[in-house]
Amino acid sequence: MNCQERMELMHRYLDHDLDELEQQEMILHLQECTDCAELFERLKQLSDELATLPKVTPAFSLVDAILPRLDEIDRQTAAKEGTAAKETAGPINRRSIPWTRRLRDQISWKLFGGVLAAGIVLGIFVMNEKHLVLIPSAGMKNSDPSTSSREMAASGRSADRVDTRSAAEPKKDLAANDGAKSLGAAPQINDAAKEVDSRQQSAKSGEPSRPNSTISGSSRSDAVSGTDQHKVTASSPSGENGFGSGSDSAAGSADNAPDSKSDESAQTFAGPKQKNGGTGTSDQRFTTMLAPQDHNMMSPDGKLTAVIDALKVVVRNTETNESVFTSTYTWQDTDVITFLSWSADNKLTYQVKSGETIQTFVIDINAKTETKAADTGEGRTSETKK
Amino acid sequence: MEPGATLRDEVPSIRLQERGIPVVAPELVRAAQSGDREALLTLLREIENHVYRTAFYILGNEQDALDASQEALIRIYTKINSYEEKAQFKTWIQRIVTNICIDKFRKAKPTVSIEEHDLNFTAAKNVEDEVISGYLAKDIREAIDKLPAHHRTVVVLRYLQDFSYNEIADSLGLPLNTVKSYLFRARQQLQTLLREYQKGGVRG
């Protein structure tokens, strides 16, 4: 056995890996060979030093530091599970955060307007093309939204007819319809087209970055997306209320207006977009039929009509077109004004969404006053149901 | 050596020299695997120092060590169900953290070769005066930093985790002989480096 081979013994000795015989052999050799003895001393000392290296510990609790990320992982896991179990929609999280909350966290509300606009476009597209599929899938029980929306699109503003029709329809249908109808009746085509186009743009660009959200977890075609939409509606607080879902004069009946419905229509139309982000064909199709500015609402008795004129809310006599009340607020092109309700005692409630801010106003037409009802902040509109 | 490929191989655990870090109670591991989130968090808290220590000595600085050990803990959190009891839990943990560290290490900085290092200490004079008087911990740390990644990792597991050859082999998915060879060579290199430090007097 040479020195090289004995060196392995030394190393193994340091690792407590020698049996007694090997150990004796090594010691014998070290007594004879000074080079090896010196090396052994060094190695032994090195080994001792290594063994006493400071047992460093982190400056802070690593587990505490990663807890948010672990939560995020759980959330994503739950969201994945959620796409499968969405239909039941109950809390599917392992942790205690309601999944509606998680859903909200994952949605960029800034994009929502764009998402919605694209959704409306697709929604109409779907209604026109595949209304037989849409009707059941949109969670609506009866009525024929596609018919009235098409009529509106074609005839401009035949308010009377639609009014009658709508009044006979269940509320949900009304709301969904109204969004489409108001868009379909299109006097101011150019502006409207521009607006929707730009929104659609933002919706498209925004979509790829949208986190894995439970709303979208479906690869089904737009026509079948109704079930998903329905879910979204149920899960999201009414924050989306009225994002451009303008009810038109047909929605004027008081019982139709409460926000839960316009909310639903908004959500419904947002649905298809989540999947397709708007197709080129539908873009073109709708640039010729849209007019979001024409979100009219008629008073319960039909005598007055609320319109948006020069970026202001104006209440007019339906017959004479004479202005009865003009709001003091002037809005921006990008703001979305939605009439919510017109009560029997002539109080008109409407909502304005500017960016992420949603404000609700009540015009008392009899008293000729306008009051800001509530700043609904994150999109809650509970105060509007007065 | 391609650690990415080999470290995933399962090497049967042989418990010859079970020293070192207290093995996490199997009950706790099982509870964590069964979906008990609190148990899993408790488990992570029990191992976080060990994970960090390995990362610190492999990567050689606090910030990288914090990053790597947090990444390792997250991976353990998400992969807890892939642990199988035929392996020791502590070697499974160390496999995860060393994999992350070696990946980081490769990306971060090229290894400084010992030859390059030697240039700084060519003027070794007083070989006779040299007294083995205890290496400075700082020098040892620096010397460890100069080892190739796998050698360094073996040293860290041997001395900072007090692992046996077999446990190191399990953790790194390396054959036993390779582990020994790495460890012996690493010690040899460290010894040479530290001797240079002392002789050079620059850092002694």
Interface residues (C-beta under 8 A of the other chain):
Chain A: M7 E8 H11 R12 L14 D15 H16 D17 L39 E41 R42 L43 Q45 L46 S47 E49 L50 A51 L53 P54 K55 V56 T57 P58 A59 S61 L62 V63 A65 I66 R69 L70 I73 D74 R94 R95
Chain B: Q17 G35 R37 L41 L44 R45 E48 N49 V51 Y52 R53 F56 Y57 E62 A65 L66 S69 Q70 L73 I74 Y77 T78 I132 G134 Y135 A137 I140 R141 V155 R158 Y159 L160 S164 Y165 K180 L183 F184 R187 Q188 L190 Q191 L194 R195
